[in-house]
């Protein structure tokens, strides 16, 4: 993916969803209409952090390059330069995938 000219605000994170599973565990190939929305993705941009009452910025728990799991219907879907992306609040991210 080329350099992204998009900077999310505050505690928002831009995620590129990974492709949905196309084959079930039993080997059945799923058509596009039957595939579930992907819930995993790679972080491509992060905001500066939530503005706290003290005037400081809260540090985000995710960074560019992290693989994350997010809620199926969370965030807003956008298209930038032909790439499908999601903009989520950090609180919409359920977990970070650790390898």
Secondary structure as UniProt FT lines:
FT   TURN            10..11
FT   STRAND          12..17
FT   TURN            25..26
FT   HELIX           32..34
FT   STRAND          40..46
FT   TURN            53..54
FT   TURN            64..65
FT   STRAND          67..70
FT   TURN            72..73
FT   STRAND          76..80
FT   TURN            81..82
FT   STRAND          83..89
FT   HELIX           90..92
FT   STRAND          93..96
//
